[in-house]
Amino acid sequence: MTTSFWLSLGLFFAILAASSSVLALYLRQVLDPNGKTWLDPVFAPLERWTYRFCGIDPRKEEDWKGYLASLLVFNAVGLLLTYLVLRIQQWLPLNAKGFGPVSPDLAFDTAVSFATNTNFQNYAGESTLSYFSQMVGLAVHNFTSAATGIAIAAAFLRALVRKGAKTIGSFWVDLVRTTYYLLLPLAFGMAIVLVSQGVPQNFSPYARAQLLEPVAIAGTDGHERRVETQEIVQGPIASQEAIKQLGTNGGGYTNANSAHPFENPTPLSNLLEILAELLIPGALAVYLGLAVGRRAHGWAVWGVMALLLFGGILLCWRAEAAGNPLLVAQGLSPFEGNREGKEARFGILDSVLFAVSTTATSCGAVNSLHDSYMPLGGLVPLFNMELGEVAFGGVGSGLYGMLVFVVLGVFLFGLMIGRTPEYLGKKIGASEVKMAALSILVLTLSILGMSAWAIASSWGLAGIANAGPHGLSEVLYAFSSTTGNNGSAFAGLSGNTPWYNTTLGIAMLAGRYLMLVPVLGLAGLLAAQKTVAASQAAFPVSGVLFIVLLLATVFLVGALNFFPVLALGPVLEHFLLHAGQTF
Amino acid sequence: MKDLWSRLRVALLLTALLAVVLGGVYPLAVYWTGRLLFPFQANGSLVRAPDGTLLGSALLGQNFRGSQYFHPRPSAAGEAGYDATASGGRNLGPTSKKLVEAVAQSIADYRKENLLSPDQRIPADAVTASASGLDPHISLANALLQLPRVARERKMRQEELREILARYTSKPWLGLLGEPVVNVAMVNWALDGKLGGR
């Protein structure tokens, strides 16, 4: 490991820490319904007008059940809208290529995928979707699903602070304020920077370039076919790309996602896209400290997230930089690492940073093919998602996912040392722990249960592209990614079949909404409690001890649930590879 | 039930409004601003020959197989490779027999084309497929191994070719991010005199 490697990593985490602490201050104003921001002159009138137009009373707060109901109704409407847009895109405007309707199962999978902030790509954007479908069907969800996640986190934090309260806020206000004051301005700024790097933003028809040297290929009917032109994708890519990263959505405009030179043209755009994934989740962790009045607690949680991310980067980088001995044996240079499925302009480190960040958050955009990673290199993204994406995590979902672990950790270690488990003055009793455990069990059950179903069925096995343990990894990755609402893929798996579209869709719905119910229920329980006076015996929520215990909780739960299947997939493949075995 | 209807009404109105703001106004604002500030990039970095023919995009690779050209990386995009409407990679895992065979074949071809010795180690990017299938770049090491062949075919001095390569080589950002890479399509267009006065 060279100096420039450590310099790059140091710079990366320094920028991340600085941006988290600045944005957290801004978040405090955004997530307070009466907060004041410097964007008020622009957005306050729009906000007021929106409330009036939709008939929202911004002062009316709801209890956790009402909050959940509004959230579910809003998400259901959005899901249906996208399904409809995809099914009738042939009659809608801005369809330069004349694409026909998307098939029912793929439209279902895609609509669920975007509503749940997953963005699993069974669709190939540039050859399936019109500009209108991309902008209205997909990009709107990139905003609203992100805002939904942040709203839940905001409501959860309110619940932590309030004493004996029935209500936890207004979903509509949280949604609207997050969208207008946070996501929209950030996305606009980032989109313009991306355009400067070369990401297109236009509504022109696809361009056709003349090749200097036509290519002859054998057609399926035995006749030779000459390819004399290259058709070049166009469209509103930059506006899509910016919110796709900021909202940890990850659904690409093109099939190749952020590996496509039009989505991610330069090393600088690459760094921006990685930081954009981590920006809001990082700021939310710091905001936790501000909201509960204990800065050190927020930074301790931030630190645990950063350590998980850092460990993942080191492990993945080691595996990828070492390269593939099977290919070196054929005469490949041994010094350049595993380059299959990676772009030349990014190289190993920039690809690994992206791969680990995109799965530690719930983004799921990719700038290299995870399917072609070395076994242990691919294990890191897989394990990241199975931990529930809490190393910064999705926007909002990362924070509430981590807080579930905090509640569990406080309970486990509180009992071990004989203290009454309490967190920030709230007692953690049987009901609270049941809710926390339930939300983790939903994830585990969905990932392992669905994967088991797939590998025991003919439809499941039919989609696998790579034989041997790698095939198991492909299936496991698909259900981990969809349940965790990540959306990246071991893309060799042919997921665009009616069976996979449907089961992956169900995994996404379970991973998002079945997890939400216990999380909001937990928030309701915590809000209703009266705070007990902080006693000497209270459990520390910052400092080294807390960081170690929280890390241990995350690992214990993740390890116990997933190590057996990981041993059969990536770990076994690693040993077979070094024994020279191919499939 | 009345409760549900009122929620549904708000959800429908808000969805409609946000579809207009986020799905309409936002991309249009980016479009107008982008076109004003960075017109070349906003339109896909399209490169034209002096006679107006569209050569391609400065950001997308193209397939060149002739011996007078620098060759790009293997591509899995479309049947012919470098199909810009079918981006994607091979998606073969590290223990895939297909991958090992494909790489072995590419190594043999590469050595033969460039008259290299059978124990010459081949730069990894030259024989592995990129993720997008549209990678416009190759590594500097890869380009330098191809350089004697192109110089021979075009009857050019190697130093002259090196200068052209340098012109289309991008350096890492701040010396930290990314790797030094050569834009293959730009070099080949320049060699064929398609880039005008440059």
Interface residues (C-beta under 8 A of the other chain):
Chain A: S4 L7 S8 L11 L46 T50 F53 C54 G55 I56 A69 S70 V73 F74 A76 V77 G78 L81 A124 E126 S127 M135 V136 A139 V140 F143 T144 W172 L175 V176 T179 L184 A187 F188 A191 I192 V195 S196 Q197 G198 V199 P200 Q201 N202 F203 S204 Y206 A207 R208 A209 Q210 L211 L212 E213 V215 I217 V227 Q230 E231 I232 V233 Q234 P236 A238 S239 Q240 A242 T254 N255 A256 A259 H260 P261 F262 P265 T266 P267 L268 N270 L271 G323 N324 L326 L327 Q330 G331 L332 S333 P334 E336 G337 N338 R339 E340 G341 K342 E343 A344 R345 F346 G347 D350 V366 N367 S368 L369 D371 S372 Y373 M374 P375 A465 N466 A467 G468 P469 H470 S473 E474 F490 A491 G492 E573 L576 L577 Q581 T582 F583
Chain B: D3 L4 S6 R7 L8 R9 V10 A11 L12 L13 L14 T15 L17 L18 A19 V21 L22 G23 G24 Y26 P27 A29 V30 Y31 T33 G34 R35 L37 F38 Q41 A42 N43 G44 S45 L46 T53 L54 L55 G56 S57 A58 L59 L60 G61 Q62 N63 F64 R65 G66 Y69 R73 A77 E79 A80 G81 Y82 D83 A84 T85 A86 S87 G88 G89 R90 N91 L92 G93 P94 T95 S96 K97 L99 V100 V103 A104 I107 R111 D119 Q120 R121 I122 P123 A124 D125 V127 T128 A129 S130 A131 S132 G133 L134 D135 P136 H137 I138 S139 A141 S170 P172 W173 G175 L176 L177 G178 E179 V181 N188 W189 D192 K194
